[in-house]
Every structure is written in C-alpha cells, then in structure tokens.
Amino acid sequence: MQYDETAVMMARDMLLIALKIAAPILAAGVIVGLVVSIVQAVTSIQDQTLTFVPKIVVMILAAAVLLPWIVAKLVDYASDLLWLVSSQ
C-alpha cells in the first residue's frame, strides 16, 4: 500500500503540534497533583476534591497564559498546511 508522503508529513506535524501544545498544560497539572499528594500524605487528609480542584484551576490558568503561544503555533501550522495544499 502506497501512502502520499505529503499526507504522512501533515499527520506527523499535526501530532507533534498537538503534543507541544498539550505538554505544558499537562505538566502543570502533574506538578500540582504531586505537590497536593505530598501535602495530603503529610497531613493525612484524603479528600478527592482537594486534588481535583487545584489541578483544574492551574491547568486553566496555564492554558490562559499560554493562549497567545498556542494560537501562534496553530496559525503557523494552518498557514503551512494551506501553502502546502495550494502548491499541489
């Protein structure tokens, strides 16, 4: 089975962009989750909302702070994609 090299390249680039965009937001959630887990272990508080709420808040804040960078990455990818499609 033959695949168009352009389609494979576009799919690869799409996955890399998605990974680059999601990684900082997920890393912030992991770090906050680790800190909250350590605090829970030290204080013996085992409330699920104590873990969930700070992670969500920090991930939303990280997404809001990184929004200009995310939009720039997506616009660059879209313009490259449109240039690639129009050149064929």
C-alpha positions in Angstrom: 0.0 0.0 0.0 1.4 3.4 -1.0 0.9 6.5 1.1 1.3 10.0 -0.1 4.4 11.4 1.6 2.7 14.8 2.0 -0.2 13.3 3.9 2.1 11.4 6.2 4.1 14.5 6.8 1.0 16.6 7.6 -0.3 13.9 10.0 3.1 13.8 11.7 3.2 17.6 12.1 -0.3 17.7 13.4 0.5 15.2 16.1 3.7 17.0 17.1 1.9 20.3 17.3 -0.8 18.7 19.5 1.8 17.3 21.8 3.7 20.6 22.0 0.5 22.4 22.9 -0.7 19.9 25.5 2.6 19.2 27.2 3.0 22.4 29.2 -0.6 22.3 30.4 -0.4 18.7 31.4 3.0 19.2 33.1 1.4 22.0 35.2 -1.3 19.6 36.3 1.1 16.8 37.1 3.3 19.1 39.2 0.3 20.5 41.2 -1.0 16.9 41.6 2.3 15.8 43.0 2.5 18.7 45.4 -1.1 18.2 46.6 -0.4 14.5 47.0 2.6 15.2 49.2 0.6 17.6 51.3 -2.2 15.0 51.6 0.3 12.3 52.7 1.9 14.6 55.3 -1.4 15.8 56.8 -3.4 12.6 56.3 -6.2 14.4 54.5 -7.7 12.2 51.8 -10.3 14.4 50.2 -10.7 13.8 46.4 -11.7 17.4 45.7 -8.5 18.7 47.3 -6.6 17.0 44.5 -9.1 17.8 41.6 -9.8 21.5 42.1 -6.3 22.8 42.3 -5.3 20.8 39.2 -8.2 22.1 37.2 -7.5 25.7 38.3 -3.8 25.6 37.5 -4.4 23.9 34.1 -6.9 26.5 33.2 -4.6 29.3 34.2 -1.7 27.7 32.3 -3.9 27.4 29.2 -4.9 31.1 29.6 -1.3 32.2 30.0 -0.1 30.1 27.1 -3.0 31.1 24.8 -1.0 33.5 22.6 1.7 30.9 22.1 -0.9 28.2 21.3 -2.7 30.5 18.8 0.6 31.4 17.1 1.6 27.7 16.8 -1.9 26.8 15.3 -1.8 29.7 12.9 1.7 28.8 11.7 0.6 25.2 11.2 -2.6 26.3 9.3 -0.6 28.6 7.1 1.9 25.9 6.3 -0.9 23.5 5.6 -2.7 25.9 3.3 0.5 26.7 1.5 1.2 23.0 1.0 -2.2 22.3 -0.3 -2.3 25.3 -2.7 1.2 24.4 -4.1 -0.1 21.0 -5.3 
